[in-house]
């Protein structure tokens, strides 16, 4: 005796659409006359903020206003040339010890103009939890590491040494309830990207 489950699966199998070839990835993907302007426009639209500096040392001045606004008590930094951690982060061996981080400063590997995403992996973070648990996040990236689109971005990824990596675009947000956008719903309340020329 055939079960109703088997009948349903058999019917689905008989009525499958004809297989089609996958589209070619060898195409002329979107390019921008000014990738940085595109990046900034999209970043602003998703709730982020862009700052620019010649290099990380000069970036210290650029982030002064941000620090005065946020008034972070606990800073975790993996970009010491910009600003160091204000606690002994080398002693952290349990991610729960990062639960009260106000500002996480992390180096992005590259950025994508198309969607304002920044690629960051576990080597840059040391503790991947900090990206999701910190109240505010500041990512740094060099302008020379800005690509136009996600196809270029994926071409840059290698998986031989990476264990974890993520594209970040804007702060945490949701619009699940009545399509009303809420920033900082279940993660970082703000995301700032510092783009340097060097």
C-alpha positions in Angstrom: 0.0 0.0 0.0 1.4 3.4 -1.0 1.4 6.2 1.6 0.1 9.6 0.7 3.6 10.9 1.2 4.9 8.5 -1.5 2.1 9.5 -3.8 2.9 13.2 -3.4 6.6 12.7 -4.0 5.9 10.5 -7.1 3.6 13.2 -8.5 6.3 15.9 -7.9 8.9 13.7 -9.6 6.7 13.2 -12.7 5.9 16.9 -13.0 9.4 18.4 -12.6 10.3 21.1 -15.1 12.9 20.3 -17.8 16.5 20.9 -16.6 18.1 24.2 -17.8 21.7 25.2 -18.0 23.0 27.5 -15.3 23.7 31.1 -16.6 27.3 31.8 -17.5 29.2 33.8 -14.8 31.5 35.1 -17.6 29.7 38.4 -18.1 30.3 42.1 -17.9 29.1 42.8 -14.4 28.3 46.2 -13.1 31.1 48.8 -12.9 31.0 52.2 -11.3 32.6 55.4 -12.4 33.2 56.3 -8.7 33.1 53.1 -6.6 33.7 55.0 -3.4 30.7 57.3 -4.0 28.5 54.2 -4.7 29.8 52.5 -1.6 29.0 55.6 0.5 25.6 56.0 -1.0 24.6 52.5 -0.3 26.2 52.5 3.2 24.2 55.6 4.2 21.0 53.9 2.9 21.5 50.9 5.1 22.2 52.9 8.2 26.0 53.1 8.2 28.4 56.0 8.1 31.5 56.6 6.0 34.6 58.4 7.2 37.8 59.0 5.2 41.4 59.6 6.1 44.8 59.6 4.3 46.0 56.7 6.6 45.3 55.1 9.9 47.4 57.6 11.9 45.5 60.5 10.5 42.3 58.6 11.0 42.8 59.1 14.8 41.7 62.7 14.3 38.8 61.7 12.0 37.3 59.4 14.6 37.4 61.9 17.4 33.8 63.1 16.9 32.6 59.5 16.7 34.3 58.7 20.1 32.9 61.8 21.7 29.4 60.8 20.5 29.6 57.2 21.5 31.6 57.7 24.7 32.7 54.0 24.7 33.7 52.7 28.1 35.2 49.4 26.7 37.0 49.4 23.4 38.2 46.2 21.6 40.6 47.0 18.8 42.4 44.9 16.2 43.6 48.1 14.5 46.2 49.4 17.0 47.5 52.0 14.4 44.1 53.7 14.7 43.3 53.1 18.3 44.2 50.3 20.7 42.0 48.3 23.1 41.6 50.0 26.5 41.8 46.7 28.3 44.0 43.6 28.2 42.3 41.8 25.3 45.1 39.2 24.9 43.8 37.6 28.1 40.4 37.0 26.7 39.8 33.3 26.3 36.0 33.2 26.7 33.8 35.2 24.2 31.4 36.0 27.1 34.1 38.3 28.4 33.3 40.6 25.5 29.7 41.0 26.3 30.2 44.6 27.6 32.3 45.9 24.6 31.0 49.3 23.6 33.1 49.7 20.4 34.8 47.1 18.3 37.4 48.3 15.8 38.2 45.7 13.2 40.1 45.6 9.9 38.1 44.8 6.8 40.0 43.0 4.1 38.1 44.6 1.2 34.8 46.4 0.4 32.2 46.1 -2.3 30.7 49.2 -3.9 27.6 47.5 -5.2 26.1 46.8 -1.7 28.5 48.5 0.8 29.6 45.1 2.2 32.9 44.7 3.9 34.6 41.3 4.0 36.1 40.4 7.4 37.3 37.0 8.6 38.2 35.3 11.9 41.9 36.1 11.5 41.1 39.8 11.6 38.7 39.5 14.6 40.5 37.0 16.9 37.1 36.5 18.6 34.3 36.4 15.9 31.7 37.0 18.6 32.8 40.6 19.0 31.4 41.6 15.6 27.9 40.6 16.7 28.0 41.5 20.4 29.6 44.9 20.4 27.3 47.9 20.7 29.0 49.8 18.0 31.4 48.6 15.2 34.1 50.6 13.3 35.6 48.8 10.3 38.7 50.0 8.4 39.5 49.3 4.8 41.8 50.8 2.2 40.4 52.5 -0.8 42.6 50.4 -3.0 40.7 47.3 -1.7 37.4 48.5 -3.0 35.8 46.3 -5.7 32.8 47.1 -7.9 30.5 44.1 -7.4 30.0 40.8 -5.6 31.4 38.8 -8.5 34.8 40.5 -8.1 34.4 40.0 -4.3 34.0 36.3 -4.6 36.9 36.0 -6.9 39.1 37.4 -4.1 38.0 34.8 -1.5 40.1 31.7 -0.8 39.1 28.9 1.5 42.4 27.1 2.2 43.1 29.0 5.5 39.8 30.6 6.4 37.5 29.0 9.0 35.0 31.9 9.2 34.3 35.0 7.2 31.3 37.3 6.7 30.2 40.3 4.6 29.0 43.1 6.8 26.8 45.9 5.4 25.4 48.4 7.8 24.4 48.0 11.5 22.0 45.3 12.7 18.4 46.1 11.5 15.1 44.5 10.9 11.8 45.5 9.3 9.8 42.4 10.2 7.2 44.2 12.2 4.9 46.3 10.0 7.8 46.9 7.7 9.1 49.5 10.1 12.9 49.7 10.0 14.6 49.3 13.4 18.3 49.8 13.6 20.3 47.8 16.2 17.6 45.2 16.7 19.8 42.2 17.5 23.4 43.3 17.0 25.5 46.4 16.6 23.6 49.6 16.9 25.9 51.5 14.6 28.5 50.7 11.9 31.1 53.2 10.8 33.5 52.5 8.0 36.8 54.3 7.9 38.3 54.3 4.3 41.9 55.2 4.1 43.9 56.1 0.9 46.8 53.9 2.1 
